[in-house]
Amino acid sequence: MKYIDEFRDGALARQLAAAIAAEVMGGRPYRFMEFCGGHTHTISRYGLTDLLPDAIRMIHGPGCPVCVLPIGRIDQAIRLALEQRVILCSYGDCLRVPASGGLSLLKAKAQGADVRIVYAVTDALELARRNPDRQVVFLAIGFETTTPPTAVAVRQAEAEGLANFSLLCNHVLTPPAMHAILDHPAGTRLDGFVGPAHVSTVIGSRPYEPFAREYGKPVVIAGFEPLDVLQAILMLVRQTNSGRAEVENEFVRAVTPEGNRKAQALMDEVFELRDSFEWRGLGTLPRSALKLRPRFAALDAEARFGVEYVAVPDNKACECGAILRGEKRPAECRIFGSACTPDHPVGACMVSAEGACAAHYTYGRFRSV
């Protein structure tokens, strides 16, 4: 397949790995964070760490939208489904995230809640059209990648006058999370970032410039294929060796400096910044998430149904927060692979397909630790 097979060539991967090994300076460790869970999945699936020299450590970041969603946000969705009896529409990954009281959206469904898996926000819109006598709420999550489609749906619902459709908005932003990582003590030990791919197609490469300028950390935006990631690591090694801190774009086939202006304008029309938002593992971050603008307040499920957010601490045995901050590896959690597995997840990092724990468990990378 064009632009896929070319970036999975084993011989080229070995050549890139050899180039990385040749560039690594003896006695110097390299600590690079892949912010996005998609890159974590690629690294585990294709065994890229097996190709890298021991001096390079890849650290998993918080870029999985399901993983960073705190328990209290899942609790809100469950209350809507069980108490308000709405049709609650969600992407599949969210259904198994553990919530309060031993519940999850899937267990709430087993108790009679009308929880439905959708593949796009347009599916939720169609449900609202077909069920005019029922309230339909879409659990909107994700970084800047999935925000423009949600904005389109909001405008469409307004245009059609869909009074039975609303949004439980949990869209979050990438740059504030990267700031939080670098402001944390663990972040000071990082040598650079593999920047997210799909997010960057929307926001462009310019928003990462403060991380290079103010923190002295290079950022290389990379695609999700194995050769993309290896090339980005090579670029980061070269920047680190030369003492440079710049934003470089490996994913030139999809990312531009300015990003998708049309998508940005659409997001700005529909959403505005929240004053603060709680992230799993990162705490409450200012201006790090979005809410509907006053023009679309009628489509805000939090206001329509009066479901207040209540913060809930994570399971004490779960190290998901430390893993999202880059402080620990999945296998360093004492319940990883024993009490916590993809079939019986204790933390969100074991639920999502992009979660670091799920990726390590699924592809067996933890066995070498």
ABEGO torsion letter per residue (X at the ends): XBGAAAAABAAAAAAAAAAAAAABBBGBBBBBBBABAAAAAAAAAAGAAAABBAABBBBBBAABAAAABBAAAAAAAAAAAAAAGBBBBBBAAAAABBBBGGBBAAAAAAAGBBBBBBABAAAAAAAAAABAABBBBBBBBEBAAAAAAAAAAAAAAAAAGBAABBBBBABBBAAAAAAAAAABAAAAABAEBBBBAAAAAAAEAAAAAAAAAAAGBBBBBBBABAAAAAAAAAAAAAAAAAGBBBBBBABAAABBAAEBAAAAAAAAAABBBBABBBBBGAEBBBGABBBBBAAAAAABAAAAAGBBBBBBBBBAABAAAAAAAGABBAAABAABGBABBAABBABAAAABAABAAAAAAAAGAAAAX
